[in-house]
Amino acid sequence: MSKIIPVILSGGSGTRLWPVSTDASPKQFQPLTGNGSMFLQTLGRTADRARFAAPLVVCGDAHVAYVEADLAAAGIADARIIVEPAARNTAPAIALAALAARADNPATTILVMPADHVMTDVAAFLAAVETARPAVEAGALATFGIAASHPETGYGYIAAGDPLPGTPDVRRVRRFVEKPPRDQAEAMIAAGGHYWNAGIFLMRADHFLAELERQQPAMASSCSAAIESTRVGDARIHPDPDAFLVSPSSSIDYAVMEGADQVVVVPVDPGWSDVGGWAALHELGDKDRHGNVRVGNAIAIDAMSNYLHAGKGKRVAVVGVSDLIVVTHGDDILVIPRERAQEVKSIVEYLAANASD
């Protein structure tokens, strides 16, 4: 089999991690977990050049400098960056990458990964990728179902069907379920065979593009026209803006996966998180004996189960409080109950609506 091309989707602004993550400096380029940024960690998952080719990164113009800095930090000199003229959701972004990959080799397999996720067991993930490869070579589009530890309402789900003949670890996809209400999430987990949808895909570029052309001809046409005028071998690939802006905006799940003829799922438990907010960082972080996660110069006295993040040159101190998130970054301070962490996005909305005040 030929080498897999990693396709790293690096759009998005991570508004639920304000004030550290913003449109100008989003979460994937921040050192919020582990060593280095989440983008660097994503690059590291496919560092084995015996198995993986040079990565293709899809991002907006505002983030190219961050991408190039992290690529340099990782010692990767042969990556290509597709600079999206505008955000059009994941399906057109993946289409651009698949077109660039197909130009190298029509049978190239691509591994599509968001840049802002965390995995603590990379070996388990890579094993799942290898498990999926035979089905992908045979024509399937593969996704990876994350073992669900609780009835999360903020994730989509994958309902798995029967295993493929002779491959019990690869199962047909019965359906995709968008973010469900809690009672539905509880019922799916109780029933078994339901997994979190991490938005990670393994597929041959030509098979994906054939499905795109069948299901979304307008999107396929606009993306193809946008990439035709570029030199896909260049370090920076600039699709034609006029052609690309004609494309409908849609996720890969809605545009392709839900209607594809052959879709399979490989269940895996790689210690995954999409780091969707400060509460997720409390779950992932190293805790003291009272359950506090302290980042930077943070002090907790008679306090339990807090997430305390002191930015550069700042100190955070709490006394007698529990289950809070306290974050300082630059001139901004965030204080919010941990159970309401998802509501941070309302601050971002407020700031945007009152930007001229």
C-alpha positions as CSV (number, residue, x, y, z in Angstrom):
1,M,0.0,0.0,0.0
2,S,1.2,3.6,-0.7
3,K,1.8,6.0,2.1
4,I,-1.2,7.8,3.7
5,I,-1.4,11.5,3.3
6,P,-2.4,13.2,6.5
7,V,-5.0,16.0,5.9
8,I,-5.1,18.3,8.9
9,L,-8.1,20.6,9.1
10,S,-7.0,23.7,11.0
11,G,-10.0,26.0,10.8
12,G,-12.2,27.2,13.6
13,S,-11.7,29.6,16.5
14,G,-12.5,27.6,19.6
15,T,-14.7,30.3,21.1
16,R,-15.6,28.1,24.2
17,L,-11.9,28.6,25.3
18,W,-12.0,32.4,25.4
19,P,-10.0,34.4,26.4
20,V,-7.0,32.2,25.5
21,S,-8.6,31.1,22.1
22,T,-9.8,33.8,19.7
23,D,-10.4,34.1,16.0
24,A,-6.9,35.6,15.6
25,S,-5.2,33.0,17.8
26,P,-7.4,29.9,18.0
27,K,-7.0,26.9,20.4
28,Q,-5.2,24.6,18.0
29,F,-2.2,26.8,18.2
30,Q,-2.2,27.2,21.9
31,P,-0.2,25.0,24.4
32,L,-3.3,24.0,26.4
33,T,-2.5,20.3,26.8
34,G,0.6,18.2,26.7
35,N,3.7,19.3,25.0
36,G,3.3,22.1,22.5
37,S,0.1,23.1,20.7
38,M,-2.6,20.7,19.7
39,F,-1.7,21.3,16.1
40,L,1.8,20.1,16.9
41,Q,0.4,17.1,18.7
42,T,-1.7,16.3,15.6
43,L,1.3,16.4,13.4
44,G,3.1,14.1,15.8
45,R,0.5,11.3,15.3
46,T,1.6,10.9,11.7
47,A,5.3,11.5,12.0
48,D,6.3,8.0,10.9
49,R,7.4,8.6,7.3
50,A,7.5,4.8,6.7
51,R,3.7,4.9,6.9
52,F,2.7,8.6,6.2
53,A,3.6,11.0,3.5
54,A,4.1,14.8,4.0
55,P,0.9,16.4,5.5
56,L,-1.6,18.6,3.7
57,V,-2.9,21.4,6.0
58,V,-6.1,23.3,5.3
59,C,-6.4,26.6,7.0
60,G,-7.4,30.3,6.4
61,D,-5.0,33.0,5.5
62,A,-5.0,34.4,9.0
63,H,-3.5,31.3,10.4
64,V,-0.8,30.4,7.9
65,A,1.9,32.0,10.0
66,Y,0.9,29.8,13.0
67,V,0.9,26.7,10.8
68,E,4.3,27.4,9.3
69,A,5.8,28.1,12.7
70,D,4.6,24.8,14.1
71,L,5.7,22.9,11.0
72,A,9.1,24.4,11.4
73,A,9.1,23.4,15.1
74,A,8.2,19.8,14.1
75,G,11.0,19.8,11.6
76,I,8.6,19.3,8.6
77,A,9.9,21.1,5.5
78,D,7.8,19.3,2.8
79,A,4.2,20.0,4.0
80,R,1.7,21.7,1.8
81,I,-0.7,24.3,3.0
82,I,-4.1,24.8,1.3
83,V,-5.1,28.4,2.0
84,E,-8.9,28.5,2.0
85,P,-10.3,31.7,0.5
86,A,-13.2,31.5,3.0
87,A,-14.6,29.1,5.5
88,R,-17.1,26.7,3.8
89,N,-17.2,23.9,6.5
90,T,-15.5,20.6,6.3
91,A,-16.8,19.0,3.1
92,P,-15.3,21.7,0.7
93,A,-12.1,21.8,2.8
94,I,-11.6,18.1,2.5
95,A,-12.5,18.2,-1.2
96,L,-9.7,20.7,-1.9
97,A,-7.3,18.4,0.0
98,A,-8.5,15.3,-1.8
99,L,-8.1,17.0,-5.2
100,A,-4.5,17.9,-4.3
101,A,-3.8,14.4,-3.1
102,R,-5.4,12.8,-6.2
103,A,-3.1,14.9,-8.4
104,D,-0.2,13.1,-6.9
105,N,-1.7,9.6,-7.2
106,P,-5.4,8.8,-7.9
107,A,-5.3,5.9,-5.5
108,T,-3.8,7.9,-2.6
109,T,-5.4,7.3,0.8
110,I,-6.0,10.4,3.0
111,L,-6.4,10.5,6.8
112,V,-8.5,13.5,7.7
113,M,-8.0,14.9,11.2
114,P,-9.1,18.1,13.0
115,A,-6.1,20.0,14.3
116,D,-7.6,20.7,17.7
117,H,-8.2,17.3,19.3
118,V,-6.2,15.4,22.0
119,M,-5.4,11.7,22.1
120,T,-3.5,10.1,25.0
121,D,-3.2,6.7,23.3
122,V,-1.8,7.4,19.8
123,A,-0.8,3.7,19.4
124,A,-4.4,2.6,19.7
125,F,-5.4,5.2,17.1
126,L,-2.7,4.1,14.6
127,A,-3.7,0.5,15.1
128,A,-7.3,1.5,14.2
129,V,-6.1,3.2,11.1
130,E,-4.3,0.0,9.9
131,T,-7.5,-2.0,10.7
132,A,-9.5,0.3,8.4
133,R,-7.1,0.2,5.5
134,P,-8.2,-3.0,3.7
135,A,-11.9,-1.8,3.7
136,V,-10.8,1.6,2.4
137,E,-8.8,0.0,-0.4
138,A,-11.9,-2.0,-1.3
139,G,-13.9,1.2,-1.7
140,A,-15.3,2.1,1.7
141,L,-15.1,5.5,3.4
142,A,-14.0,4.8,7.0
143,T,-14.7,6.8,10.2
144,F,-13.6,6.1,13.7
145,G,-16.0,5.6,16.6
146,I,-14.8,6.8,20.0
147,A,-15.8,4.6,22.9
148,A,-18.4,6.7,24.7
149,S,-17.7,7.0,28.5
150,H,-20.9,8.9,29.3
151,P,-24.0,10.2,27.5
152,E,-22.5,13.4,26.1
153,T,-25.0,15.7,24.4
154,G,-22.4,17.9,22.7
155,Y,-21.1,15.2,20.3
156,G,-22.6,13.4,17.3
157,Y,-22.9,9.7,17.4
158,I,-22.3,6.8,15.0
159,A,-24.6,3.8,15.2
160,A,-22.6,0.7,14.2
161,G,-24.2,-2.2,12.3
162,D,-22.9,-5.6,11.3
163,P,-19.2,-6.3,11.0
164,L,-17.7,-6.8,7.6
165,P,-17.2,-10.5,6.7
166,G,-13.9,-11.7,8.2
167,T,-13.2,-8.3,9.8
168,P,-15.0,-8.1,13.2
169,D,-13.3,-4.9,14.1
170,V,-14.7,-3.1,11.1
171,R,-18.4,-2.5,11.1
172,R,-20.9,-1.0,8.7
173,V,-22.4,2.3,9.7
174,R,-26.2,2.2,10.2
175,R,-26.7,5.9,10.7
176,F,-25.2,9.1,12.0
177,V,-26.9,10.9,14.9
178,E,-26.5,14.6,15.3
179,K,-26.0,15.9,18.9
180,P,-28.9,14.2,20.7
181,P,-30.9,15.3,23.8
182,R,-29.7,13.6,27.0
183,D,-32.4,10.9,27.2
184,Q,-31.6,9.8,23.6
185,A,-27.9,9.8,24.4
186,E,-28.5,7.7,27.5
187,A,-30.6,5.2,25.5
188,M,-28.0,4.8,22.8
189,I,-25.2,4.1,25.3
190,A,-27.5,1.6,27.1
191,A,-28.3,-0.1,23.8
192,G,-24.6,-0.5,22.9
193,G,-23.1,-0.2,19.4
194,H,-23.1,3.6,19.5
195,Y,-19.9,5.7,19.4
196,W,-18.9,9.3,19.5
197,N,-18.2,10.8,16.1
198,A,-14.7,12.4,16.3
199,G,-14.8,13.7,12.7
200,I,-11.8,11.6,11.7
201,F,-11.9,9.8,8.3
202,L,-9.7,7.4,6.3
203,M,-10.6,7.1,2.6
204,R,-9.1,7.0,-0.8
205,A,-9.1,10.4,-2.4
206,D,-10.7,9.2,-5.7
207,H,-13.5,7.3,-3.8
208,F,-14.3,10.3,-1.7
209,L,-14.4,12.6,-4.8
210,A,-16.6,10.2,-6.7
211,E,-19.1,10.2,-3.8
212,L,-18.9,14.0,-3.7
213,E,-19.6,14.3,-7.4
214,R,-22.6,11.9,-7.1
215,Q,-24.2,13.6,-4.1
216,Q,-23.0,17.2,-4.3
217,P,-22.2,18.0,-7.9
218,A,-22.2,21.8,-7.3
219,M,-19.7,21.5,-4.5
220,A,-17.5,19.1,-6.5
221,S,-17.6,21.4,-9.5
222,S,-16.7,24.5,-7.6
223,C,-13.9,22.9,-5.6
224,S,-12.5,21.3,-8.8
225,A,-12.5,24.6,-10.6
226,A,-10.9,26.3,-7.6
227,I,-8.0,23.9,-7.5
228,E,-7.5,23.7,-11.3
229,S,-5.7,27.0,-11.5
230,T,-3.2,26.2,-8.8
231,R,0.0,24.4,-8.7
232,V,-0.7,21.6,-6.2
233,G,3.0,20.9,-5.7
234,D,3.7,24.3,-4.2
235,A,4.2,24.7,-0.5
236,R,1.3,27.1,-0.4
237,I,-1.8,26.2,-2.5
238,H,-4.2,29.1,-3.2
239,P,-7.5,27.9,-4.6
240,D,-9.3,30.4,-6.9
241,P,-11.5,32.5,-4.6
242,D,-14.3,33.2,-7.1
243,A,-14.7,29.5,-7.9
244,F,-14.5,28.3,-4.3
245,L,-17.0,30.9,-3.0
246,V,-19.6,29.4,-5.3
247,S,-19.4,26.1,-3.3
248,P,-22.2,25.4,-0.8
249,S,-21.2,25.2,2.8
250,S,-21.7,21.8,4.4
251,S,-20.1,19.3,6.8
252,I,-18.7,16.1,5.4
253,D,-21.3,14.1,7.5
254,Y,-24.2,15.9,5.8
255,A,-22.7,16.3,2.4
256,V,-21.2,12.8,1.9
257,M,-21.0,10.3,4.7
258,E,-24.8,10.0,5.4
259,G,-25.6,9.2,1.8
260,A,-22.5,7.3,0.8
261,D,-22.9,3.7,-0.5
262,Q,-20.1,2.2,1.6
263,V,-19.3,3.6,5.0
264,V,-17.6,1.7,7.8
265,V,-16.6,2.5,11.4
266,V,-13.7,1.2,13.4
267,P,-14.4,1.5,17.2
268,V,-11.4,2.8,19.1
269,D,-10.6,4.2,22.6
270,P,-7.5,6.4,22.1
271,G,-8.1,8.7,25.1
272,W,-9.8,11.2,22.8
273,S,-11.1,14.7,23.6
274,D,-12.1,17.5,21.2
275,V,-11.2,20.0,24.0
276,G,-14.5,21.7,23.5
277,G,-14.3,24.0,26.5
278,W,-12.6,24.7,29.9
279,A,-14.4,21.8,31.6
280,A,-12.7,19.4,29.2
281,L,-9.3,20.8,30.2
282,H,-10.2,20.2,33.8
283,E,-10.9,16.5,32.9
284,L,-7.7,16.2,31.0
285,G,-5.4,18.1,33.5
286,D,-3.2,16.8,36.3
287,K,-5.2,17.4,39.5
288,D,-3.9,18.0,43.0
289,R,-5.3,16.0,45.9
290,H,-8.3,18.3,46.1
291,G,-9.2,17.9,42.4
292,N,-7.9,21.3,41.3
293,V,-6.1,21.7,38.0
294,R,-3.6,24.6,38.3
295,V,-1.8,26.0,35.3
296,G,0.8,28.7,35.8
297,N,1.1,30.7,39.0
298,A,-2.1,29.5,40.6
299,I,-2.9,29.1,44.4
300,A,-5.8,27.1,45.8
301,I,-6.6,27.2,49.5
302,D,-9.5,25.2,51.0
303,A,-10.7,24.9,47.4
304,M,-11.9,21.8,45.4
305,S,-12.4,20.7,41.8
306,N,-11.4,24.1,40.2
307,Y,-9.6,24.8,37.0
308,L,-7.2,27.7,37.5
309,H,-5.2,29.1,34.6
310,A,-2.9,32.0,35.2
311,G,-1.6,33.6,32.1
312,K,2.0,34.9,31.6
313,G,2.9,37.4,34.3
314,K,-0.4,36.8,36.2
315,R,-1.3,35.1,39.5
316,V,-4.6,33.5,40.3
317,A,-5.6,32.8,43.9
318,V,-8.8,31.3,45.2
319,V,-10.0,30.5,48.8
320,G,-13.0,28.4,49.8
321,V,-14.6,27.9,46.4
322,S,-15.4,24.7,44.4
323,D,-16.2,23.8,40.8
324,L,-15.1,27.1,39.3
325,I,-13.1,27.9,36.1
326,V,-10.8,31.0,36.6
327,V,-8.7,32.0,33.6
328,T,-6.5,35.0,33.1
329,H,-5.0,35.9,29.7
330,G,-3.6,39.3,28.9
331,D,-6.1,41.9,30.1
332,D,-9.0,39.5,30.3
333,I,-10.3,37.5,33.3
334,L,-12.9,34.7,33.1
335,V,-14.8,33.4,36.1
336,I,-17.5,30.8,35.5
337,P,-19.0,27.8,37.2
338,R,-17.5,24.6,35.7
339,E,-21.0,23.2,34.9
340,R,-21.7,26.2,32.8
341,A,-18.4,26.2,30.9
342,Q,-20.1,25.9,27.5
343,E,-21.7,29.3,28.0
344,V,-18.3,31.0,27.5
345,K,-19.4,31.4,23.9
346,S,-22.0,33.9,25.0
347,I,-19.2,36.2,26.1
348,V,-17.6,36.0,22.6
349,E,-21.0,36.8,21.1
350,Y,-21.4,39.8,23.5
351,L,-18.0,41.1,22.6
352,A,-18.7,40.8,18.9
353,A,-22.0,42.6,19.2
354,N,-20.5,45.4,21.2
355,A,-17.2,45.7,19.4
356,S,-17.7,49.4,18.7
357,D,-18.6,50.4,22.3
